[in-house]
Amino acid sequence: MEGKIKTSLESVLQSMEQLNLVFEARLLALKQDGADEQDLRSLEQGVLAMKDAGRLYLTWADHFVERMNEAEAYDDLME
């Protein structure tokens, strides 16, 4: 089970990194096209918020996996 979880988390991490690259590329394209500075700042903040949310999600997921492993170890001791 742990292998599937790690594989899934790795997939999520890669997808989030790819999404962030797409957001950053789009933001750069808008800058080059001369988009409004205020709009760009707002979009930039959104891109940063997405990165932070992704980090929080993965940190929580890692913590959850550790807790699951601890619970399994505890169950093994009780048998």
C-alpha positions as CSV (number, residue, x, y, z in Angstrom):
1,M,0.0,0.0,0.0
2,E,2.8,2.4,0.9
3,G,4.3,2.1,-2.6
4,K,1.0,3.2,-4.2
5,I,0.7,6.1,-1.8
6,K,4.2,7.3,-2.6
7,T,3.7,6.9,-6.3
8,S,0.4,8.9,-6.1
9,L,2.1,11.7,-4.1
10,E,4.9,11.8,-6.6
11,S,2.4,12.1,-9.4
12,V,0.6,14.9,-7.6
13,L,3.9,16.7,-7.0
14,Q,4.8,16.5,-10.7
15,S,1.4,17.7,-11.7
16,M,1.5,20.6,-9.4
17,E,5.0,21.6,-10.6
18,Q,3.8,21.4,-14.2
19,L,0.7,23.5,-13.4
20,N,2.9,26.1,-11.7
21,L,5.2,26.2,-14.8
22,V,2.1,26.7,-17.0
23,F,0.9,29.5,-14.8
24,E,4.3,31.2,-14.8
25,A,4.6,30.9,-18.6
26,R,1.1,32.4,-19.0
27,L,2.0,35.3,-16.6
28,L,5.2,36.0,-18.6
29,A,3.3,36.0,-21.9
30,L,0.8,38.5,-20.4
31,K,3.7,40.7,-19.3
32,Q,5.2,40.6,-22.7
33,D,1.9,41.4,-24.3
34,G,1.7,44.5,-22.1
35,A,-1.1,43.5,-19.8
36,D,-2.2,46.0,-17.1
37,E,0.3,46.1,-14.2
38,Q,-2.4,45.9,-11.6
39,D,-3.9,42.9,-13.2
40,L,-0.4,41.3,-13.4
41,R,0.2,41.9,-9.7
42,S,-3.1,40.3,-8.9
43,L,-2.3,37.3,-11.1
44,E,1.2,37.0,-9.7
45,Q,-0.3,36.8,-6.2
46,G,-2.6,34.1,-7.4
47,V,0.3,32.1,-8.8
48,L,2.2,32.4,-5.5
49,A,-0.9,31.3,-3.6
50,M,-1.2,28.2,-5.8
51,K,2.4,27.3,-5.1
52,D,1.9,27.8,-1.3
53,A,-1.4,25.8,-1.4
54,G,0.5,23.0,-3.2
55,R,3.2,22.9,-0.6
56,L,0.7,22.9,2.2
57,Y,-1.2,20.0,0.6
58,L,1.9,17.9,0.1
59,T,3.2,18.7,3.6
60,W,-0.2,17.5,5.1
61,A,-0.1,14.4,2.9
62,D,3.4,13.5,4.1
63,H,2.2,13.9,7.7
64,F,-0.9,11.8,7.0
65,V,1.3,9.0,5.5
66,E,3.6,9.1,8.5
67,R,0.6,8.8,10.8
68,M,-0.8,5.9,8.8
69,N,2.6,4.1,9.1
70,E,2.6,4.8,12.9
71,A,-0.9,3.3,13.2
72,E,0.1,0.2,11.2
73,A,3.2,-0.2,13.4
74,Y,1.1,0.1,16.5
75,D,-1.4,-2.5,15.2
76,D,1.5,-4.9,14.4
77,L,2.8,-4.5,18.0
78,M,-0.7,-5.3,19.4
79,E,-1.0,-8.6,17.4
